Amino acid sequence: MQTATVNNTNTPVLQGVYLNVPMSDWALLKELIRKFGWQSETREQMLDRFVASRPQQPQLTDEEIMEEVRAVRYGG
């Protein structure tokens, strides 16, 4: 995963990077992250954040979705 944010202000430009790091090196990388003031999150944390951001109640029920599909597919 790579993302870049570009802006015209004095805030730094950020580059998102996904790394696979051996567990034996994870402590060292976490220390570097802390010292440089970077941000990090694991794949699981990213997934948890995404799941938490989703609406609790879907906008459409399964039945409503099927009605829409039938209406488009079969014209009624």
N, C-alpha and C positions, 0 to 999 in steps of 0.2 A: 504494500500500500504506500503510495507516495502522494502527498498533497502539498501544494504550495500556496501560500497566501501572499499576495502582493498588494501593497498600499502606498500611498504618497505621503504618509505622515512620518513622524520620527520613531514609530514603533518598529521593532525588528520584524523582518520577514521570517515566517516560520516554514519549516520543511518537515512534514510528517513522514516517518519512516517505520517500517515494520521489520524487526530483526529477529532471527532465531539465534539465541545465545545458549551455549552449553551451561548447564546448571552450575558447573564448577566456576564459571566466570561471572555468574549473575551478581554475586556480592560486589565484585569490583565494578561492574557496570552501574549498579545502584549507587555506589559511592561517587562515581564520576557524574552521574545524573544529579545527585544532591549538590556536589561541589559547583557544578556549572549552572545550577538553577533551572535545569531542564525539567520537562514533565514526562512521565512515563505511565503506561498502564498495560496490563497484560491483555491477551486476547479475551480471557474470561471477563476481565473488568470492562472491556469494550462492549462485549455482548450483554453483560448485565446493565450497562448504561443505556444501550439501545433498547433492551426489553423494558426498562423502567420508563423510557420516554414514550412508549407506545400508548395509545388510548386504552383505557380499561374496557370501554364498551365500543364495539365496532359500530361504524356509521350505518352499515347495512347488515341485515341478518343473512344467513345462508339461503333462506327461502326467497328473500328479496333479490338476491343475486341471481338465483335460478330463474325467477320471473323475468328479470331483465334479459338473461341469456335466451330464454324461450321467445320473448318478444322480438328480439333481433333476429334470431335464427329462423323462427317459424312464422314471423310476421303477425304475432298476436299474442 
